[in-house]
Amino acid sequence: MTRSRATWAVVAGALGVTCLFFYRAVFSAQVFTARDMLLVYAPLRRYWVSRMASGGFPGWYPYDGLGQSFPGMMLSAAFHPSQWPGLVLSTGAAMKLTVLLCPPLALLGTYALLRLYAVPRAGAFFAGLAFAFSGYLVCLTSSLAYLMAGATLPAALWAAVRFLREATPARAGVAAVLLAGVLLAGDTWSYAFANAFVLLLALTEEGPRAVRLRRGLGLVALGAGVAAPQLFTGMAVFAGGAPGASSIEDAQRWSLDPWRLPELWLGPYLANASVERAVPEEVVKPLLHTGGFSTLWSDSLFVGVPVLLLALAALRFIPFRRWAPFGAAWSALLALALGSALPFYALLYDVLPLWRPFRYPEKLVVHLSLGLAVLAGLGWKAVVAAPERARWTARAAGIMAGVLAAVALTERVGGAWSHAFVLGRWPQVPAETLSTLSHAFSTAGFVAAAIALGCALVVPGLADSRLRMGALMTLQLGASFTANEPLYILGSEELLDSPPTFVLKVREHAAQTGSTVPRVTSRIQRYRLPRFEGFEFQDSVALMSRASLMPNTPALWGIGTAEAYLPAASPRVLHLQDTAPGLFTELLPVFGVRFSAYTPETYEALKQKPGPVVARDTVFDLLLVEHTDARPRLSVARPRCVRDAEAALGLLRDASFRASTQAAVECGDAPLPDSGTAPLNGLVRVERDAPEHLVMEMQTPEDAVFLVNDAWQAGWSAAVDGVPAKLLPANIAVRAVPIPKGHHRVELRYRVPGLLPGVLLCAATWLGLAMAEGWRRHRRTRKAPSSASPPPPNRVS
């Protein structure tokens, strides 16, 4: 088979296997709606499309935490090409297409990377299968940014190795684009580790180390240049103190429990795949030390017995000096992924400040899965190189089968595992639950033993038999399909389009009053989840999320929330929300929140009712409460100068101050006159109200402040009658513009911090690469004639 035909066969195979694995998504109208797909990515992507379709760029996102930088939150993927399908497809269909393109990208990237190391095509394809359909990537279909970043990582490393071996501007451009693509997908952690891997490869590739290291550092710089618009806007948010973990406890949430490591062989034996398509909360809370959450970041770690067997063969037959640096890196990643179970993550958090923005150690499993897949591909290469290696590997598979069968048998007969793990951590476990967990573990062990036995039969003669190669791939893919396929979650696209009851009520209020759509909030922590006939458990979860106005679902219908859920929220909002949650609830009307959702039990337990009940969702048993004293988003207020946010907090604790028309303004060095507490009859007429540009005409009988109940964040500027004016923090979290008495035109503009220099650096990077490539081709063209041999002289007869 020619090289081009083989390449197209691999591409076709990657697409075909993806269609088979994700058949429920490919051959239905359902879309990916689990967890953050509904809560985060659908609202963000719908907003991006609406702004771009109207000819604007989404700089400010007004729907979360009183507003925040859209590109600065990173996971918005504001510059990623995966946004473009949303301009022609519905939100759900565009996200589904993006998700379904990730497994082929992961497979082909892994395949191409291993081909650079002379791994046979079959072995490279096997490794691609192992990574693309590993439990971690399959479960990340609920979190688009991290899925895209993980799927891009192998291709980025492939391009980096090509550049390290032959440094041309064209190769540098390809590698820089793919390296930047990891960040543009929305995952800063994967981007940081991708750069670290590039430098590790530079140190371990053949050739002069100094030359390779210079190339590696140059590639890191070029990737940063290409990703500069995203990188600089994210750094601007980071400089403001918003993203990252607030404490080591926060950083280590979603740690990987060591007791889950057997999932690498056995699959997600704790998951309820037939009902919840996840590990149930009632199992997670008593059994798994996740760092504080009652759900798992990824419900499966499964990579499979064939992968681990071939990885073992690679460690056995590849020279130690070749794999030792990568083995050390993989071990370090594993130690960090275990998070709170070991002291290493906390140590790094203490000694390395730049590490503190990263959190959720289990996210490192993507690198662990890729490392095992790559090692398995190298093991395939080693095994097919010599018959004695294949025989050794077959014996190892037989031993593995025996060990797995023995573990499963001791659990089935004597409950060894369940006594050590389940009863050791959960002495009061219900008998039925214990029996279910024990049976699931032992069954998974027997299945894994059977697969190991199949590997023992298939591996001998692997080098000369396509049938055996196909059988080994079938074992791997079949195991991945059985273990991981049930865990991805689909739902009707109506979840993204049909507004729930409370959204309709909020819209009705806006239509009746002629005002803008007011903000809402969800005051629901725990609820009873109703089950609907014909609906899966996860459908009920999604329906409840929408009905209870959980962030960021109201943004699907253009409704904002005061709660900060997304990572670029104002530090002032986050601090108030996290350190004084009770006061934050009381301040919701001050920040323009008109409606809150409650459960009846929570609402009845309140000593002081926040407002009347104006709607009831009888299906989900929820209440919609109206804050009749909610301030408008845009208003004229009397200033009350304070020294800092702490002093403003002291004023806002006073209920009489909250009920007045005053605003606690951090005036700085030029205090504003205190104009008393009497009502202020100021008039505000909105001339323009775009997310990044506000223009108002206003009339005030006294000196006052124009109060904007949007988050205080860098990037905003103000002008009064065309003259630049101060923009001051007010009521801790929002902003105010001082205005003298009389009639004035006030204008506020938002420019994304870091965006312009990022765009300029990106353009300069591309220009430099283009000029370097043009000069290289020019020199090659000039050298060609001179290097050609002169024609022989004519003979004289």
C-alpha positions in Angstrom: 0.0 0.0 0.0 1.4 3.4 -0.9 2.0 6.0 1.8 -0.9 8.3 0.7 -3.3 5.4 0.5 -2.2 4.2 4.0 -2.7 7.7 5.4 -6.2 7.9 4.0 -7.0 4.5 5.3 -5.9 5.5 8.8 -8.0 8.7 8.6 -11.0 6.7 7.4 -10.5 4.2 10.2 -10.3 6.9 12.8 -13.6 8.4 11.6 -15.3 5.0 11.2 -14.3 3.8 14.7 -15.6 7.1 16.1 -18.9 6.7 14.4 -19.2 3.2 15.8 -18.2 4.1 19.3 -20.4 7.2 19.5 -23.3 5.6 17.6 -25.9 7.0 20.0 -24.8 10.5 19.2 -24.0 10.0 15.5 -27.2 8.3 14.6 -29.6 10.4 16.6 -30.7 14.0 17.0 -29.6 14.1 20.6 -26.7 16.3 21.7 -24.2 16.4 24.5 -25.8 18.0 27.6 -24.1 16.6 30.6 -23.0 18.9 33.4 -20.8 21.8 32.0 -22.0 21.3 28.5 -25.4 22.7 29.7 -24.2 24.9 32.5 -21.2 26.5 30.8 -20.4 25.8 27.2 -23.8 26.0 25.6 -24.5 29.5 27.0 -20.9 30.7 26.2 -21.0 29.4 22.7 -24.5 30.8 22.0 -23.3 34.2 23.2 -20.2 34.1 21.0 -22.3 33.3 18.0 -24.9 36.0 18.7 -22.2 38.6 19.0 -20.2 37.6 16.0 -23.3 37.2 13.9 -24.2 40.8 14.7 -20.8 42.0 13.7 -19.2 42.4 17.1 -16.6 40.6 19.2 -17.6 39.3 22.6 -15.4 41.2 24.9 -17.7 41.4 28.0 -19.9 38.6 29.2 -22.8 40.1 31.1 -24.5 37.0 32.3 -22.4 35.6 35.1 -21.2 37.2 38.4 -22.5 40.6 37.4 -20.3 40.3 34.2 -16.8 39.4 33.4 -14.2 39.3 30.6 -15.3 36.8 27.9 -11.9 36.0 26.4 -10.2 36.4 29.8 -12.0 33.4 31.2 -10.0 31.0 29.0 -12.5 28.2 28.8 -14.7 30.4 26.6 -12.3 29.5 23.8 -13.1 32.9 22.2 -10.4 32.5 19.5 -10.7 28.7 18.8 -12.0 27.6 15.3 -14.4 25.2 16.9 -16.7 28.2 17.5 -17.2 28.7 13.7 -19.7 25.9 13.1 -22.1 27.6 15.5 -22.5 30.4 12.9 -24.3 27.9 10.6 -25.5 25.2 13.0 -27.6 25.2 16.1 -25.7 25.4 19.4 -26.3 21.8 20.3 -25.4 20.5 16.8 -22.3 22.6 16.6 -21.1 21.3 20.0 -21.9 17.8 19.0 -19.8 18.1 15.9 -16.9 19.5 17.9 -17.1 16.7 20.4 -17.2 14.0 17.7 -14.2 15.5 15.9 -12.1 15.2 19.1 -11.6 11.4 19.1 -10.3 11.3 15.5 -8.0 14.2 16.3 -6.7 12.4 19.4 -6.3 9.1 17.5 -4.5 10.6 14.4 -2.3 12.8 16.6 -1.1 9.8 18.6 -0.7 7.8 15.5 1.5 10.5 13.8 3.6 11.0 16.9 4.4 7.3 17.2 5.2 7.0 13.5 8.0 9.5 14.1 9.5 6.9 16.3 9.2 4.1 13.7 6.3 2.4 15.4 4.6 0.1 12.8 1.3 1.5 11.5 -0.8 -1.1 13.3 0.9 -0.4 16.6 0.6 3.4 16.2 -3.1 3.0 15.3 -3.6 0.7 18.4 -2.1 3.4 20.6 -4.4 6.0 19.0 -7.4 3.8 19.8 -6.2 3.4 23.3 -6.0 7.2 24.0 -8.9 8.4 21.9 -11.4 6.1 23.7 -9.8 6.0 27.1 -12.2 6.5 30.0 -10.9 10.0 30.7 -11.5 11.4 27.2 -14.9 9.7 26.8 -16.1 11.2 30.1 -14.8 14.6 29.1 -17.6 14.8 26.6 -19.2 16.7 29.5 -16.5 19.4 29.5 -15.7 20.7 26.0 -12.6 22.9 26.7 -10.7 20.1 28.4 -11.7 17.5 25.8 -10.5 19.7 22.9 -7.2 20.5 24.7 -6.6 16.8 25.5 -7.4 15.7 21.9 -5.0 18.4 20.5 -2.1 17.5 22.7 -0.7 14.5 20.7 -0.8 16.4 17.5 1.1 19.3 19.1 3.8 17.0 20.3 4.0 15.4 16.9 4.6 18.8 15.3 7.1 19.7 18.0 9.2 16.6 17.4 9.3 17.3 13.6 10.5 20.8 14.3 13.1 19.7 16.8 14.5 17.3 14.2 14.4 19.8 11.3 13.9 23.4 12.2 12.3 25.1 9.3 9.9 28.1 9.6 7.1 26.1 8.0 7.4 23.3 10.6 7.7 26.0 13.3 4.5 27.5 12.2 2.6 24.2 12.2 4.0 23.3 15.7 3.3 26.7 17.1 -0.4 26.6 15.8 -1.0 23.2 17.4 0.8 24.1 20.6 -1.3 27.3 20.8 -4.4 25.3 20.0 -4.1 23.6 23.3 -4.5 26.9 25.1 -7.0 28.3 22.6 -9.2 25.3 23.4 -9.5 26.6 26.9 -7.2 24.5 29.2 -4.3 26.4 30.7 -3.0 23.4 32.5 -2.7 21.2 29.4 -1.0 24.1 27.7 1.6 24.5 30.5 2.3 20.8 30.4 2.5 20.7 26.7 5.3 23.3 26.8 7.0 21.3 29.5 6.8 18.2 27.3 8.3 20.1 24.4 11.3 21.0 26.5 11.6 17.4 27.8 11.6 16.1 24.2 14.2 18.7 23.3 16.5 17.3 26.0 15.9 13.7 25.0 16.0 13.8 21.2 19.1 12.7 19.4 21.6 15.3 18.4 23.4 18.3 20.1 21.5 19.0 23.3 22.1 22.8 23.2 20.7 23.0 19.6 17.6 21.0 20.5 17.1 23.0 23.7 17.3 26.3 21.8 14.8 25.0 19.3 12.5 23.9 22.1 12.6 27.2 23.8 12.1 29.0 20.5 9.0 26.8 19.8 7.6 27.6 23.2 8.0 31.3 22.5 6.5 31.0 19.0 3.5 29.1 20.4 3.0 31.8 23.0 3.2 34.4 20.2 0.4 32.6 18.2 -1.7 32.2 21.3 -1.0 35.8 22.5 -4.5 37.1 22.2 -5.8 34.4 24.5 -2.7 34.3 26.7 -2.6 38.0 27.3 -6.3 38.4 28.1 -6.1 35.5 30.5 -3.0 36.9 32.2 -4.8 40.2 32.6 -7.6 38.4 34.6 -5.0 36.5 36.5 -3.2 39.8 37.4 -6.4 41.0 38.8 -6.5 38.1 41.2 -9.6 36.3 40.0 -8.8 32.8 38.7 -7.3 29.9 40.5 -7.6 28.2 43.8 -8.3 30.3 46.9 -6.6 27.8 49.2 -4.8 24.5 49.1 -8.1 22.8 50.0 -9.8 24.4 47.0 -6.8 23.5 44.8 -6.9 19.8 45.7 -10.6 19.2 45.1 -11.3 16.5 42.6 -8.1 14.7 43.6 -7.6 11.2 42.3 -8.3 8.6 45.0 -5.6 5.9 45.0 -8.3 3.2 45.3 -9.4 4.2 41.8 -6.2 3.1 40.1 -7.4 -0.5 39.5 -9.9 1.2 37.1 -6.9 1.3 34.6 -7.3 -2.5 34.2 -10.8 -3.2 35.4 -12.9 -0.2 34.1 -15.4 1.9 36.1 -16.6 -0.8 38.4 -18.1 1.8 40.8 -20.2 3.5 38.1 -23.9 2.8 37.6 -23.8 2.7 33.8 -27.4 1.6 33.3 -29.1 4.3 35.3 -26.9 7.3 36.2 -24.2 6.8 33.6 -21.8 7.9 36.3 -20.6 6.9 39.8 -23.6 7.7 42.1 -23.1 10.5 44.7 -24.1 8.2 47.5 -21.1 6.0 46.6 -18.6 8.9 46.0 -19.3 10.7 49.3 -18.5 7.8 51.7 -15.9 5.9 49.6 -13.8 8.2 47.6 -11.6 11.0 48.9 -12.0 13.5 46.1 -11.0 16.6 48.0 -14.5 17.8 48.9 -16.8 17.2 45.9 -19.5 14.5 45.9 -19.1 13.8 42.2 -16.1 12.7 40.1 -14.3 14.9 37.5 -14.1 11.7 35.3 -16.2 8.6 36.0 -13.7 6.3 34.3 -9.9 5.9 34.2 -10.0 2.8 32.0 -7.3 2.3 29.4 -7.4 -1.5 29.2 -5.4 -4.7 29.8 -3.9 -4.8 26.3 -2.5 -1.3 26.7 -1.0 -2.0 30.1 0.5 -5.3 28.8 2.2 -3.6 25.9 3.4 -0.8 28.1 5.0 -3.4 30.4 6.7 -4.9 27.3 8.0 -1.5 26.4 9.5 -1.0 29.9 11.1 -4.5 29.6 12.6 -4.2 26.2 13.3 -0.5 25.6 16.7 0.6 27.0 16.3 2.2 30.4 18.1 5.4 29.4 15.5 6.0 26.7 12.4 5.7 28.8 13.7 6.8 32.2 13.1 10.6 31.8 9.6 10.0 30.5 8.9 7.4 33.2 10.0 9.9 35.9 7.8 12.6 34.3 4.8 10.1 34.3 5.4 9.1 37.9 5.6 12.8 38.9 2.3 13.5 37.1 0.7 10.5 38.9 1.9 11.8 42.3 0.4 15.2 41.5 -2.9 13.7 40.2 -3.4 11.9 43.5 -3.6 15.4 45.1 -4.6 15.3 48.7 -3.6 11.6 49.0 0.1 12.6 48.9 2.0 15.6 50.1 3.5 16.5 46.7 0.7 18.7 45.3 0.5 20.7 48.5 4.3 21.1 48.5 4.3 22.5 45.0 1.4 24.8 45.9 3.5 26.2 48.7 6.8 26.7 47.0 5.7 27.6 43.5 3.3 30.6 43.3 2.7 30.1 39.6 1.3 26.7 40.4 -1.6 28.1 42.5 -3.9 29.1 39.6 -4.1 25.4 38.7 -6.6 23.2 40.6 -8.4 19.8 40.3 -5.5 17.3 40.2 -7.6 14.7 38.4 -7.3 16.7 35.2 -3.8 15.4 35.0 -5.2 12.0 34.1 -5.2 13.1 30.4 -1.4 13.1 30.4 -1.2 9.8 32.3 -3.6 8.2 29.7 -1.6 9.6 26.8 1.7 8.4 28.3 0.4 4.8 28.7 -1.0 4.8 25.1 2.4 6.0 23.7 4.2 3.5 25.8 1.9 0.8 24.5 2.7 1.8 20.9 6.4 1.5 21.7 5.8 -1.8 23.3 4.1 -3.0 20.1 7.2 -2.0 18.2 9.4 -3.9 20.6 7.2 -7.1 20.6 7.0 -7.4 16.8 10.8 -7.0 16.5 11.7 -10.4 17.8 9.7 -13.7 18.5 11.3 -14.2 21.9 9.9 -10.8 23.0 6.5 -11.8 21.8 6.7 -15.1 23.8 7.8 -13.1 26.9 4.9 -10.8 26.5 2.5 -13.7 26.1 3.8 -15.3 29.3 3.3 -11.9 31.1 -0.2 -11.8 29.8 -0.9 -15.3 31.2 0.5 -14.3 34.6 -1.6 -11.1 34.5 -4.7 -13.2 33.6 -4.0 -15.5 36.6 -3.5 -12.6 39.0 -6.7 -10.8 37.9 -8.7 -14.0 38.0 -7.4 -14.7 41.6 -8.3 -11.2 42.7 -11.8 -11.6 41.3 -12.2 -15.0 42.8 -11.2 -13.9 46.3 -13.7 -11.1 46.1 -16.5 -13.3 44.8 -15.9 -16.0 47.4 -14.5 -14.1 50.4 -15.1 -10.4 49.8 -11.5 -9.5 50.2 -11.6 -6.2 48.3 -15.0 -5.1 49.6 -13.8 -5.7 53.2 -10.5 -3.8 52.7 -12.0 -0.9 50.7 -15.7 -0.6 51.1 -16.2 -1.7 54.7 -12.9 0.0 55.7 -14.2 3.3 54.6 -18.0 2.9 54.9 -18.8 0.6 57.8 -22.5 1.4 57.6 -22.8 0.6 53.9 -26.2 -0.9 53.1 -26.0 -4.7 52.4 -27.6 -4.3 49.0 -25.1 -1.6 48.0 -22.2 -3.7 49.3 -23.4 -6.7 47.3 -23.7 -4.6 44.1 -20.2 -3.1 44.5 -18.7 -6.5 45.3 -20.3 -8.2 42.3 -19.3 -5.3 40.0 -15.7 -5.5 41.1 -15.4 -9.3 40.8 -17.1 -9.3 37.4 -14.8 -6.6 36.1 -11.8 -8.7 37.4 -13.0 -11.9 35.5 -13.6 -9.9 32.3 -10.1 -8.3 32.6 -8.6 -11.8 33.2 -10.3 -13.1 30.1 -9.0 -10.2 28.0 -5.5 -10.9 29.4 -5.8 -14.5 28.4 -6.9 -13.4 24.9 -3.8 -11.3 24.7 -1.7 -14.3 25.7 -3.1 -16.2 22.8 -2.9 -13.4 20.2 0.6 -11.9 20.9 2.7 -14.8 19.7 3.1 -14.3 15.9 1.8 -10.8 16.1 4.5 -9.5 13.7 3.4 -11.8 10.8 -0.3 -12.0 11.1 -2.8 -9.3 10.3 -5.5 -11.4 11.8 -3.7 -11.4 15.2 -3.2 -7.6 14.9 -6.9 -7.1 14.2 -7.8 -9.4 17.1 -5.6 -7.5 19.5 -7.1 -4.2 18.4 -10.6 -5.7 18.7 -9.9 -6.8 22.2 -8.8 -3.2 23.1 -11.7 -1.5 21.4 -14.2 -4.0 22.6 -13.0 -3.5 26.2 -13.1 0.3 25.8 -16.6 0.2 24.3 -18.0 -2.0 27.0 -16.4 0.0 29.9 -16.6 3.6 28.6 -19.3 3.9 25.9 -22.3 3.9 28.4 -20.8 6.8 30.3 -21.2 9.6 27.8 -24.5 11.5 28.2 -26.9 12.8 25.6 -30.1 14.8 25.8 -32.6 16.5 23.7 -31.6 19.8 22.1 -34.8 21.2 23.5 -33.0 21.5 26.8 -31.0 24.3 25.2 -33.9 25.9 23.4 -37.2 25.6 25.3 -37.2 28.0 28.3 -38.3 26.7 31.7 -41.2 28.0 33.7 -39.3 30.6 35.7 -37.6 32.0 32.6 -40.9 32.6 31.0 -42.1 34.4 34.2 -39.0 36.7 34.2 -39.5 37.5 30.5 -43.1 38.3 31.2 -42.1 40.7 33.9 -39.7 42.5 31.6 -42.4 42.8 28.9 -44.9 44.2 31.4 -42.6 46.7 32.9 -40.9 47.7 29.7 -37.5 47.2 31.4 -34.5 45.2 30.4 -34.6 41.5 31.4 -33.7 41.5 35.2 -31.1 39.3 36.8 -31.9 36.1 38.7 -30.2 33.9 41.2 -30.6 30.3 42.5 -30.7 29.9 46.2 -31.1 26.1 45.9 -28.4 23.9 47.4 -30.2 20.6 47.8 -33.4 19.4 46.1 -35.5 16.3 45.5 -35.0 15.2 42.0 -38.2 14.0 40.3 -38.0 11.1 37.9 -40.0 11.1 34.7 -41.1 8.1 32.8 -39.3 7.7 29.5 -36.4 10.0 30.7 -33.0 9.0 31.8 -31.6 10.0 35.2 -29.3 12.6 33.6 -32.2 14.1 31.6 -33.9 14.7 35.0 -30.7 16.3 36.3 -30.5 18.7 33.3 -34.2 19.6 33.6 -33.8 20.4 37.2 -30.7 22.5 36.5 -32.6 24.6 34.1 -35.8 24.8 36.2 -33.8 26.0 39.3 -32.0 28.7 37.4 -28.6 27.2 38.2 -25.8 29.2 36.7 -25.1 29.6 33.9 -28.3 28.2 32.3 -30.4 31.4 32.3 -27.8 32.9 29.9 -29.2 30.6 27.2 -32.2 33.0 27.2 -30.3 36.3 27.8 -30.8 36.4 31.6 -27.9 37.2 33.9 -27.1 36.0 37.3 -25.3 37.6 40.2 -23.6 34.4 41.3 -20.1 33.9 40.1 -19.7 30.5 38.5 -17.2 31.1 35.7 -13.5 31.6 36.3 -12.9 35.2 35.2 -15.4 36.7 37.7 -14.5 39.8 39.5 -12.4 39.1 42.6 -14.7 41.5 44.5 -17.7 39.4 43.7 -15.9 36.2 44.4 -14.6 37.4 47.8 -18.1 38.6 48.8 -19.7 35.4 47.7 -17.2 33.1 49.3 -16.5 34.9 52.6 -19.9 36.4 53.4 -22.5 34.2 51.7 -25.3 35.3 54.0 -24.6 38.9 53.3 -24.3 38.3 49.6 -27.8 36.8 49.6 -29.1 39.9 51.4 -27.3 42.2 48.9 -28.8 40.5 45.8 -31.5 43.2 45.5 -28.8 45.9 45.8 -27.1 44.4 42.8 -30.2 44.5 40.7 -31.3 40.8 41.2 -35.1 40.8 40.8 -35.9 37.1 41.2 -34.6 34.1 43.2 -35.4 30.5 43.0 -36.0 28.5 46.3 -37.2 25.2 47.4 -40.4 25.4 49.6 -38.4 24.0 52.6 -35.7 26.6 52.3 -38.1 29.5 51.8 -40.3 28.5 54.7 -37.2 28.2 57.0 -36.2 31.8 56.4 -36.9 34.0 59.4 -37.2 37.1 57.1 -38.8 36.5 53.8 -36.8 38.1 50.9 -40.0 38.8 48.9 -43.3 37.3 47.8 -43.7 34.1 45.8 -44.7 35.1 42.3 -44.5 31.7 40.6 -44.4 28.0 41.4 -43.0 25.2 39.4 -45.2 22.3 40.4 -43.3 19.7 38.4 -40.0 20.3 40.2 -41.6 21.8 43.4 -39.7 25.1 43.2 -40.7 28.7 44.1 -39.8 31.9 42.3 -39.5 34.8 44.7 -39.5 38.5 43.6 -37.3 41.0 45.3 -39.6 44.0 45.0 -36.9 46.3 46.4 -34.4 45.4 43.7 -32.5 48.3 42.4 -32.4 48.9 38.7 -29.2 48.0 36.9 -28.6 51.6 35.8 -29.6 54.4 38.2 -28.6 57.7 39.9 -27.5 57.4 43.5 -26.2 59.6 46.3 -22.6 58.8 47.1 -21.3 57.9 50.6 -17.6 58.0 50.4 -15.7 55.1 52.1 -12.0 54.3 52.5 -12.0 50.8 51.0 -14.1 47.7 50.3 -14.0 46.7 54.0 -15.5 50.0 55.0 -18.1 49.6 52.3 -18.9 46.1 53.7 -19.6 47.7 57.1 -22.1 50.1 55.5 -23.8 47.4 53.5 -24.5 45.3 56.6 -26.9 48.1 57.7 -30.4 47.2 56.3 -31.4 50.9 56.4 -28.4 51.8 54.2 -29.3 49.1 51.8 -32.9 50.4 51.6 -31.7 54.0 50.8 -30.7 55.5 47.5 -27.1 55.8 48.7 -24.1 53.9 47.3 -20.9 53.2 49.3 -18.3 54.6 46.9 -14.6 54.2 47.3 -13.8 57.8 46.4 -10.0 57.7 46.8 -8.1 61.0 47.2 -10.9 63.2 46.0 -13.9 62.7 48.3 -17.3 63.4 46.8 -19.8 65.6 48.7 -22.2 63.8 51.0 -25.6 64.9 49.7 -27.7 63.3 52.5 -30.1 60.4 52.5 -33.3 62.0 51.0 -34.6 60.4 47.8 -32.9 61.5 44.7 -35.2 62.2 41.7 -32.6 61.6 39.0 -33.7 60.5 35.5 -31.8 58.1 33.3 -32.5 57.6 29.6 -30.6 54.8 27.9 -29.3 55.7 24.5 -27.1 52.6 24.0 -26.8 49.5 26.1 -24.3 47.1 24.5 -22.2 44.8 26.6 -19.0 46.8 25.9 -20.6 50.2 25.3 -23.1 52.1 27.5 -24.4 55.6 26.6 -26.9 57.4 28.9 -28.5 60.8 29.0 -29.3 61.7 32.6 -30.6 64.6 34.7 -29.9 65.0 38.4 -30.9 67.9 40.7 -27.8 67.4 42.8 -24.2 66.1 42.5 -24.5 62.3 42.5 -23.1 59.2 41.0 -24.2 57.2 38.1 -24.5 53.6 39.5 -24.0 50.7 37.2 -24.8 47.4 38.8 -22.2 45.5 36.8 -19.0 44.0 38.1 -16.0 46.2 38.9 -13.2 44.9 36.7 -10.3 46.3 34.8 -10.9 47.4 31.2 -13.7 49.8 31.8 -13.4 53.6 31.2 -15.9 56.5 31.6 -16.5 59.9 30.1 -19.0 62.6 31.1 -20.0 65.0 28.2 -17.0 63.7 26.3 -14.5 64.3 29.0 -12.7 61.4 30.7 -14.1 60.8 34.1 -13.3 58.7 37.2 -14.7 55.2 37.4 -15.0 54.2 41.1 -15.8 51.0 42.9 -19.3 51.1 44.5 -21.1 48.8 46.9 -17.9 46.7 47.0 -18.6 44.9 43.7 -20.0 47.3 41.1 -19.0 50.7 39.6 -20.0 54.3 39.8 -19.3 57.5 37.8 -19.4 60.9 39.6 -21.7 63.4 37.9 -22.4 67.0 38.8 -26.0 68.2 38.9 -27.7 69.0 35.7 -28.1 67.3 32.4 -25.2 65.1 31.2 -24.3 62.4 28.7 -22.3 59.6 30.3 -20.5 57.0 28.3 -18.8 53.8 29.5 -16.6 51.6 27.3 -14.9 48.3 27.8 -11.7 47.3 26.1 -10.5 43.8 26.9 -7.2 44.1 28.8 -4.4 42.5 27.0 -6.3 41.9 23.7 -4.6 44.6 21.6 -1.0 43.8 22.5 -1.9 40.1 22.1 -3.3 40.6 18.6 -0.2 42.7 17.7 2.2 40.0 18.9 0.3 37.3 17.1 0.4 39.3 13.9 4.2 39.9 14.4 4.8 36.2 15.0 3.0 35.2 11.8 4.7 37.9 9.8 8.1 36.8 11.1 7.4 33.2 10.3 6.2 34.1 6.8 9.3 36.2 6.1 11.6 33.5 7.4 9.9 30.8 5.3 10.0 33.1 2.2 13.7 33.8 2.8 14.4 30.1 3.2 12.7 29.2 -0.1 14.4 32.1 -1.8 17.9 30.9 -0.7 17.0 27.3 -1.7 16.0 28.5 -5.2 19.2 30.5 -5.6 21.3 27.6 -4.5 19.7 25.1 -6.9 21.3 26.3 -10.2 24.7 26.7 -8.7 24.7 23.3 -7.1 23.6 21.5 -10.3 26.5 19.9 -12.3 27.5 21.7 -15.5 26.7 19.9 -18.8 29.6 18.0 -20.3 31.4 19.7 -23.2 30.5 18.7 -26.8 32.9 16.3 -28.4 34.6 17.2 -31.6 34.4 14.4 -34.0 
